[in-house]
Amino acid sequence: MGHSVICAICFLLLNSFVGFSYSLSSVDQEKDRITYLPGQPQNVGFNQYSGYVTVNQQNGRALFYWLTEAPKERGPDSRPLVLWLNGGPGCSSVAYGAAEEIGPFRINSNGRTLFLNPYSWNKLANLLFLESPAGVGFSYSNTSSDLYTVGDQITAEDAYAFLVNWFERFPQYKHRDFYIAGESYAGHYVPQLSQLVYERNKGIQNPVINFKGFLVGNAVTDDYNDYIGTFEYWWTHGLISDSTYSILKKTCDMGSATHPSSDCVRSLDLANREMGNIDPYSIYTPPCNSTSSLRRQLRGHYPWMSRAYDPCTERYSQIYFNLPEVQRAMHANVTRLSYPWKTCSDIVGNYWADSPLSMLPIYQELIPTGLRIWVFSGDTDSVVPVTATRYSIDALKLPTVSKWYPWYDNGKVGGWSQIYEGLTLVTVTGAGHEVPLHRPRQAFILFKSFLDNKPMPT
C-alpha cells in the first residue's frame, strides 16, 4: 500500500476520532446543562452548566463547577472565560462568588427563590465558579485522608487538572482569552494556579488554555506585610489600644498567618476582644441581627477571628444549596455526601498543610511576562486591609507609570488607583472584604476596566 493511501486512511481515522471526541464532549456538556434552577426568574437569557470533573481517578477526587455564560444578546461566543476562586481556605465559590458577589443570581431571604443581580460579571464574561479543593462545597474525594492533608500545592495541581479536563468537555472555550480571579486566601490560589498555567504553556504555539492574566481582591499575599499592614489598620482605625498594637508587632513579627505561634494567637485574641462585636470584614456595616448566636470560627487566613460578617446572606445559601431539587437541577451531591453542603468546610482549612509565607516571588516571576495583573482592595475590610496590600506591592519595588489618583463613578470618587510597570492597584471606597457584595456597581466598573485593559475612569 502506498504512503499516500496510508496517509489518506490516517487522515480519515484522525478526522473520525476528532469528530468522535467532540461528540463525546458535547454529550458530557449536555448532561451538565442546567435547564432551570428552582426559584429562578423566568427567561434568564443565558446558558448555565454545572457538574463534576474528576481530577484524580485513583483517589476518586472530583471538583464541582458552575458555569454561567454571558447572555445571548451579549455574544457569549466572543466573550472571555473567567475562573473565579474563593479562599478560606475551605470556603465555597458557589456560596460567595456566585451567590453573593459576581454571579447572575442572588438568593431571597426565604432561601428558596432567586432574583437577578444587575451588576453580574457575566454581562461582560463567561464565569466559571470552582469549589476547590476537594471537601469544599459539593467537591469530594472518596479517599478521606485527602481532606486532612490538603494545602496550597495540591489545590493548585487539582485546579490545573480540573481546567485541562474541563476544556476537553467544553472545547468551544479552547484558545479563548482566559483569566483567573478571586479574593482573600485565593490571593494564594490565583497566583499559584497562574504560575502553573503559564509554566505548562511555555513553548506551546497556540495553547488550549489561552491565559491572559489575573485579578485578585483583598488578597492574602505576604504574611509579613499582611501582618504589619493589618495591625496598622486596626490601630489607625481605632479598633485596638496602643499597648495591644505594640504587643502584636512583637509577638507576630515574621510569623506565619496560617499557622500563628501561641504567643501571636494570644495577642490576636486580645485584639479580638478589644474590637468587640464589630464586623471585621466591613468595619462600618452593622452586623445582621442575632449575630451573637451565629458567630463561628472563621476557616481561614486568621483562624482566631470569629466571622461577624452579616451572616444572613450565607444563611440563605445554606438553605438553598441544600434543597434536594436544587442539587438535582445542578447535578450536585451525586455521591450523597455524609454531611450537608456548607459555605465553608468544617474540615478543610483546619488541617491546611503547606502555605508559603509569600506570593511575592510568583509576582516577580510573572510580572515581566506581560500578563495582565490587577490587585484591588475594599478599604473597610480589617481582615486583609488595604494597608496590607499596599505594603506587599511596595515590597515589589515596581516603577510607577501613573501616580496615585482618584477614579470616578457618576462624578463621585469610587476609589483610588496607581499603575505600576506590570501591575495595577485599585481601591474601592466603602467596600469590605467582598468588594462586589458591598459595592456591586463599582466592582463592575473595575472588572470592565480590567478586561478592557484601561485605567479606571477619571
C-alpha positions as CSV (number, residue, x, y, z in Angstrom):
1,M,0.0,0.0,0.0
2,G,1.4,3.4,-1.0
3,H,2.3,6.1,1.5
4,S,-0.4,8.4,0.1
5,V,-3.1,5.8,0.7
6,I,-1.9,5.2,4.2
7,C,-1.9,8.9,4.9
8,A,-5.4,9.2,3.5
9,I,-6.6,6.5,5.9
10,C,-4.7,8.2,8.7
11,F,-6.4,11.4,7.9
12,L,-9.9,9.8,7.8
13,L,-9.2,8.0,11.1
14,L,-7.9,11.2,12.7
15,N,-11.0,13.1,11.5
16,S,-13.4,10.4,12.7
17,F,-11.5,10.4,16.1
18,V,-11.7,14.1,16.4
19,G,-15.4,14.0,15.5
20,F,-16.0,11.2,18.0
21,S,-14.2,13.0,20.8
22,Y,-16.2,16.2,20.0
23,S,-19.4,14.3,20.1
24,L,-18.4,12.7,23.4
25,S,-17.6,16.2,24.9
26,S,-21.0,17.6,23.6
27,V,-22.8,14.6,25.3
28,D,-21.0,15.3,28.6
29,Q,-21.6,19.0,28.2
30,E,-25.3,18.4,27.6
31,K,-25.5,16.3,30.7
32,D,-24.2,19.2,32.7
33,R,-26.7,21.7,31.3
34,I,-29.0,23.4,33.9
35,T,-32.4,23.7,32.2
36,Y,-33.9,25.6,35.1
37,L,-32.9,26.4,38.7
38,P,-35.6,26.2,41.3
39,G,-36.9,29.6,42.1
40,Q,-35.0,31.4,39.3
41,P,-36.7,34.2,37.4
42,Q,-38.2,33.2,34.0
43,N,-36.2,33.6,30.8
44,V,-32.8,34.5,32.2
45,G,-31.3,34.6,28.7
46,F,-28.1,32.8,29.3
47,N,-26.9,29.2,29.4
48,Q,-25.6,27.6,32.6
49,Y,-23.9,24.3,33.3
50,S,-22.7,22.6,36.4
51,G,-21.4,19.2,37.5
52,Y,-18.2,17.3,38.4
53,V,-14.8,17.0,36.8
54,T,-12.6,14.2,38.1
55,V,-9.1,15.5,38.9
56,N,-7.7,12.3,40.4
57,Q,-9.0,9.0,39.2
58,Q,-7.1,6.8,41.7
59,N,-8.4,8.6,44.8
60,G,-11.8,9.4,43.4
61,R,-11.3,13.2,43.7
62,A,-13.8,15.3,41.8
63,L,-14.3,19.1,41.8
64,F,-17.7,20.8,41.4
65,Y,-18.1,23.7,39.0
66,W,-20.9,26.1,37.9
67,L,-20.6,27.9,34.6
68,T,-22.8,30.9,33.9
69,E,-22.3,32.1,30.3
70,A,-22.8,35.6,29.1
71,P,-26.4,36.5,28.0
72,K,-27.1,35.5,24.4
73,E,-27.6,39.2,23.3
74,R,-24.1,40.0,24.6
75,G,-22.5,37.3,22.4
76,P,-21.1,34.7,24.8
77,D,-19.0,33.2,22.0
78,S,-16.9,36.3,21.7
79,R,-16.5,36.9,25.5
80,P,-13.6,35.7,27.6
81,L,-13.7,33.0,30.2
82,V,-13.0,33.9,33.8
83,L,-12.4,31.3,36.5
84,W,-13.4,32.7,40.0
85,L,-12.0,31.2,43.2
86,N,-12.9,32.0,46.8
87,G,-10.5,31.4,49.6
88,G,-10.8,30.4,53.2
89,P,-9.0,28.1,52.8
90,G,-12.1,25.9,52.7
91,C,-14.8,28.3,51.5
92,S,-17.1,27.8,48.5
93,S,-17.0,29.9,45.4
94,V,-20.6,28.9,44.8
95,A,-21.6,30.4,48.2
96,Y,-19.6,33.6,47.9
97,G,-18.5,34.5,44.4
98,A,-21.6,33.1,42.6
99,A,-24.4,33.7,45.1
100,E,-23.2,36.9,46.9
101,E,-20.8,38.7,44.7
102,I,-20.4,38.5,40.9
103,G,-22.8,35.8,39.8
104,P,-26.1,36.4,38.0
105,F,-28.3,35.3,40.9
106,R,-29.0,36.4,44.4
107,I,-30.9,34.3,46.9
108,N,-34.0,35.8,48.6
109,S,-34.4,35.7,52.4
110,N,-36.8,32.7,52.1
111,G,-33.8,30.6,50.9
112,R,-35.9,29.2,48.0
113,T,-36.2,31.9,45.3
114,L,-33.7,33.8,43.3
115,F,-33.5,37.3,41.8
116,L,-31.2,38.8,39.2
117,N,-28.0,40.7,40.1
118,P,-28.0,43.8,37.9
119,Y,-24.2,44.0,38.2
120,S,-23.4,40.4,37.4
121,W,-20.0,40.0,35.8
122,N,-21.5,37.5,33.3
123,K,-22.7,40.5,31.4
124,L,-19.0,41.0,30.5
125,A,-17.6,37.5,30.5
126,N,-18.4,33.8,30.8
127,L,-18.0,32.9,34.5
128,L,-16.7,29.6,35.8
129,F,-17.0,29.1,39.6
130,L,-15.0,26.2,41.1
131,E,-15.5,24.7,44.6
132,S,-11.9,23.9,45.5
133,P,-10.1,21.9,46.9
134,A,-11.9,18.6,47.4
135,G,-14.0,18.7,50.6
136,V,-15.3,22.2,49.9
137,G,-19.0,22.6,49.0
138,F,-20.0,19.7,46.7
139,S,-16.4,18.8,45.7
140,Y,-15.4,15.5,47.2
141,S,-12.8,12.7,47.5
142,N,-13.5,9.0,48.0
143,T,-10.2,8.9,49.9
144,S,-10.9,10.6,53.3
145,S,-7.3,11.3,54.0
146,D,-7.3,13.7,51.1
147,L,-9.4,16.1,53.1
148,Y,-6.9,16.1,56.0
149,T,-3.7,16.6,54.0
150,V,-4.7,19.4,51.7
151,G,-2.6,22.5,51.2
152,D,-1.6,25.1,48.6
153,Q,0.3,22.8,46.2
154,I,-2.3,20.1,45.8
155,T,-5.0,22.8,45.5
156,A,-3.1,24.3,42.5
157,E,-2.4,20.9,40.9
158,D,-6.0,19.8,41.2
159,A,-7.3,23.1,39.9
160,Y,-4.9,22.8,36.9
161,A,-6.1,19.2,36.3
162,F,-9.7,20.5,36.5
163,L,-9.0,23.1,33.8
164,V,-7.4,20.6,31.4
165,N,-10.3,18.2,31.7
166,W,-12.9,20.9,31.7
167,F,-11.6,22.3,28.4
168,E,-12.0,18.8,26.9
169,R,-15.7,18.8,27.9
170,F,-16.1,22.4,26.7
171,P,-13.9,22.5,23.5
172,Q,-15.6,25.7,22.3
173,Y,-13.6,27.5,25.1
174,K,-10.3,26.2,23.9
175,H,-7.9,29.1,22.8
176,R,-10.4,31.7,24.2
177,D,-9.0,34.5,26.3
178,F,-8.9,33.2,29.8
179,Y,-8.4,35.0,33.1
180,I,-8.2,33.8,36.8
181,A,-9.8,35.9,39.5
182,G,-10.5,35.6,43.2
183,E,-10.2,37.1,46.7
184,S,-9.0,36.6,50.2
185,Y,-7.0,33.3,50.6
186,A,-7.4,33.0,46.8
187,G,-4.6,35.5,47.0
188,H,-2.6,32.3,47.2
189,Y,-4.7,30.1,44.8
190,V,-4.8,32.6,42.0
191,P,-1.1,33.4,41.5
192,Q,-0.1,29.8,42.2
193,L,-2.5,28.5,39.5
194,S,-1.5,31.3,37.2
195,Q,2.1,30.3,37.6
196,L,1.3,26.6,36.8
197,V,-0.7,27.5,33.7
198,Y,2.0,29.9,32.5
199,E,4.8,27.3,33.0
200,R,2.9,24.5,31.3
201,N,2.0,26.7,28.4
202,K,5.7,27.5,27.8
203,G,6.8,26.6,24.3
204,I,3.3,25.9,23.0
205,Q,2.4,27.9,20.0
206,N,-1.4,28.1,20.4
207,P,-2.2,26.9,24.0
208,V,-5.6,25.4,24.8
209,I,-5.6,27.4,28.0
210,N,-5.1,30.9,26.5
211,F,-4.1,32.5,29.7
212,K,-4.0,36.3,29.7
213,G,-3.8,37.5,33.3
214,F,-5.2,37.5,36.8
215,L,-7.2,39.7,39.2
216,V,-7.2,39.4,43.0
217,G,-9.1,41.3,45.7
218,N,-8.3,41.8,49.4
219,A,-5.8,39.1,48.8
220,V,-3.6,37.3,51.3
221,T,-0.2,38.0,49.7
222,D,2.7,38.1,52.0
223,D,2.5,37.1,55.7
224,Y,5.0,39.7,57.0
225,N,3.5,42.6,55.1
226,D,-0.1,41.4,55.7
227,Y,0.5,41.3,59.5
228,I,2.3,44.7,59.6
229,G,-0.4,46.4,57.4
230,T,-3.3,44.7,59.3
231,F,-2.1,45.7,62.8
232,E,-1.5,49.3,61.5
233,Y,-5.0,49.4,60.0
234,W,-6.6,48.2,63.3
235,W,-4.7,50.8,65.3
236,T,-5.2,53.7,62.9
237,H,-8.9,52.9,62.7
238,G,-9.3,53.0,66.5
239,L,-10.1,49.3,66.7
240,I,-7.3,48.4,69.2
241,S,-5.3,50.0,72.0
242,D,-1.8,51.4,71.7
243,S,-0.5,48.6,74.0
244,T,-2.1,45.8,72.0
245,Y,-0.7,47.3,68.8
246,S,2.8,47.2,70.4
247,I,2.3,43.6,71.6
248,L,1.0,42.4,68.2
249,K,4.1,43.8,66.4
250,K,6.4,42.0,68.8
251,T,4.7,38.6,69.1
252,C,3.5,38.1,65.5
253,D,6.6,39.6,63.8
254,M,7.8,37.4,60.9
255,G,5.3,34.6,61.8
256,S,3.0,32.5,59.6
257,A,-0.5,33.9,59.3
258,T,-1.9,30.4,58.5
259,H,-0.1,28.8,61.4
260,P,0.5,31.6,64.0
261,S,2.6,31.0,67.1
262,S,0.9,30.5,70.5
263,D,2.1,34.0,71.7
264,C,0.8,35.5,68.5
265,V,-2.6,33.8,68.9
266,R,-2.9,35.2,72.5
267,S,-2.2,38.7,71.2
268,L,-4.7,38.3,68.4
269,D,-7.3,37.1,70.9
270,L,-6.6,40.2,73.0
271,A,-7.1,42.4,69.8
272,N,-10.3,40.5,69.0
273,R,-11.7,41.2,72.5
274,E,-10.9,44.9,72.2
275,M,-12.6,45.2,68.8
276,G,-15.9,43.8,70.3
277,N,-18.8,42.6,68.2
278,I,-18.0,44.5,65.0
279,D,-17.9,43.1,61.6
280,P,-14.2,42.7,60.8
281,Y,-14.9,42.2,57.1
282,S,-16.7,45.5,56.9
283,I,-16.0,47.7,59.9
284,Y,-18.7,50.3,59.3
285,T,-21.5,47.8,58.5
286,P,-23.9,46.8,61.3
287,P,-23.9,43.0,61.7
288,C,-27.0,41.0,60.9
289,N,-29.5,40.6,63.8
290,S,-28.8,37.7,66.2
291,T,-25.2,37.7,65.1
292,S,-24.1,36.6,68.5
293,S,-25.8,33.3,68.2
294,L,-24.4,32.8,64.7
295,R,-20.8,33.7,65.3
296,R,-18.5,30.9,64.3
297,Q,-14.8,30.3,63.8
298,L,-13.6,31.7,60.6
299,R,-12.0,29.0,58.5
300,G,-9.0,30.7,57.1
301,H,-6.4,33.3,56.9
302,Y,-6.9,34.4,60.6
303,P,-8.3,31.2,62.2
304,W,-8.6,33.0,65.5
305,M,-11.0,35.7,64.4
306,S,-14.7,34.9,64.6
307,R,-16.7,35.7,61.5
308,A,-19.1,38.5,62.3
309,Y,-19.9,39.5,58.7
310,D,-23.7,39.7,58.0
311,P,-24.5,36.0,58.2
312,C,-27.9,36.4,56.7
313,T,-26.9,36.0,53.1
314,E,-24.8,32.9,54.0
315,R,-27.8,31.5,55.8
316,Y,-29.9,31.9,52.6
317,S,-27.2,29.9,50.6
318,Q,-27.1,27.3,53.3
319,I,-30.9,26.7,52.8
320,Y,-30.9,27.0,49.0
321,F,-28.0,24.7,48.1
322,N,-29.2,22.0,50.5
323,L,-32.6,21.8,48.8
324,P,-32.8,18.3,47.1
325,E,-34.5,19.9,44.0
326,V,-31.6,22.4,43.6
327,Q,-29.0,19.7,43.9
328,R,-30.8,17.7,41.3
329,A,-31.0,20.7,38.9
330,M,-27.3,21.3,39.4
331,H,-26.2,17.7,39.1
332,A,-24.7,18.1,42.5
333,N,-24.1,15.8,45.5
334,V,-24.3,12.7,43.2
335,T,-22.3,10.6,45.7
336,R,-24.7,11.5,48.6
337,L,-22.2,13.2,50.9
338,S,-22.5,12.3,54.6
339,Y,-22.7,16.0,55.6
340,P,-24.8,18.9,54.4
341,W,-23.4,21.5,51.9
342,K,-21.8,24.4,53.8
343,T,-20.5,27.8,52.8
344,C,-17.1,26.8,54.4
345,S,-15.9,23.3,55.2
346,D,-15.6,22.1,58.8
347,I,-12.5,20.1,57.8
348,V,-10.6,21.8,55.0
349,G,-8.8,24.7,56.5
350,N,-8.4,23.2,59.9
351,Y,-5.8,20.8,58.5
352,W,-4.2,23.0,56.0
353,A,-0.7,21.7,55.3
354,D,1.6,23.9,53.1
355,S,1.1,27.6,52.9
356,P,4.1,29.6,51.7
357,L,4.8,32.8,53.6
358,S,4.8,34.9,50.5
359,M,3.4,35.1,47.0
360,L,5.7,37.9,46.0
361,P,8.2,35.6,44.3
362,I,5.4,34.5,41.9
363,Y,4.6,38.1,41.2
364,Q,8.3,38.8,40.5
365,E,8.3,35.8,38.1
366,L,5.0,36.6,36.3
367,I,5.2,40.5,36.0
368,P,7.9,40.5,33.3
369,T,5.9,38.1,31.2
370,G,3.4,40.7,30.1
371,L,0.4,39.0,31.8
372,R,-2.3,41.4,32.9
373,I,-2.1,41.6,36.7
374,W,-4.6,43.7,38.7
375,V,-4.9,43.9,42.5
376,F,-7.9,45.5,44.1
377,S,-8.9,46.3,47.7
378,G,-12.1,47.3,49.5
379,D,-11.0,49.9,52.1
380,T,-13.3,49.0,55.0
381,D,-12.0,45.4,55.4
382,S,-9.9,44.8,58.5
383,V,-9.1,41.2,57.8
384,V,-6.9,41.7,54.7
385,P,-6.9,45.5,54.7
386,V,-5.8,48.0,52.0
387,T,-2.7,48.8,54.1
388,A,-1.5,45.2,54.0
389,T,-2.0,45.1,50.2
390,R,0.0,48.4,49.8
391,Y,2.9,47.1,51.9
392,S,3.1,44.0,49.8
393,I,3.0,45.9,46.5
394,D,5.6,48.3,47.8
395,A,7.9,45.4,48.6
396,L,7.9,44.5,44.8
397,K,9.7,47.9,44.2
398,L,8.0,48.4,40.8
399,P,8.5,51.6,38.8
400,T,5.3,53.8,38.8
401,V,3.6,54.5,35.4
402,S,0.7,56.6,36.8
403,K,0.8,58.1,40.3
404,W,-2.0,57.7,42.8
405,Y,-5.2,59.2,41.5
406,P,-8.9,59.2,42.4
407,W,-11.2,57.3,40.0
408,Y,-14.9,58.3,39.5
409,D,-18.3,56.7,39.1
410,N,-21.0,59.3,38.2
411,G,-19.0,62.2,39.5
412,K,-18.3,60.5,42.8
413,V,-15.0,59.1,43.9
414,G,-15.2,55.3,43.6
415,G,-11.7,54.8,45.0
416,W,-8.1,55.3,44.1
417,S,-5.6,53.7,41.7
418,Q,-1.9,53.5,40.9
419,I,-0.5,52.0,37.8
420,Y,2.9,50.3,38.1
421,E,5.0,48.6,35.4
422,G,3.3,45.3,35.1
423,L,0.7,45.7,37.9
424,T,-2.4,47.9,38.5
425,L,-3.7,48.6,42.1
426,V,-7.3,49.8,42.6
427,T,-9.0,50.6,45.8
428,V,-12.8,50.7,46.2
429,T,-14.1,53.1,48.7
430,G,-16.6,51.9,51.3
431,A,-16.2,48.3,50.2
432,G,-15.5,45.5,52.7
433,H,-13.7,42.2,52.2
434,E,-16.1,41.1,49.5
435,V,-15.9,44.1,47.2
436,P,-18.6,43.1,44.7
437,L,-21.1,42.5,47.6
438,H,-20.6,45.9,49.2
439,R,-20.0,48.0,46.0
440,P,-21.5,45.9,43.1
441,R,-21.6,48.8,40.6
442,Q,-18.1,50.0,41.4
443,A,-16.8,46.4,41.2
444,F,-18.5,46.0,37.8
445,I,-16.7,49.2,36.6
446,L,-13.4,47.7,37.9
447,F,-13.9,44.4,36.1
448,K,-14.8,46.2,32.9
449,S,-11.6,48.3,33.1
450,F,-9.6,45.1,33.8
451,L,-11.0,43.3,30.8
452,D,-10.6,46.4,28.5
453,N,-7.0,46.9,29.9
454,K,-7.8,50.5,30.5
455,P,-7.1,52.7,33.6
456,M,-10.0,53.3,36.0
457,P,-12.3,56.2,34.7
458,T,-11.4,59.7,35.7
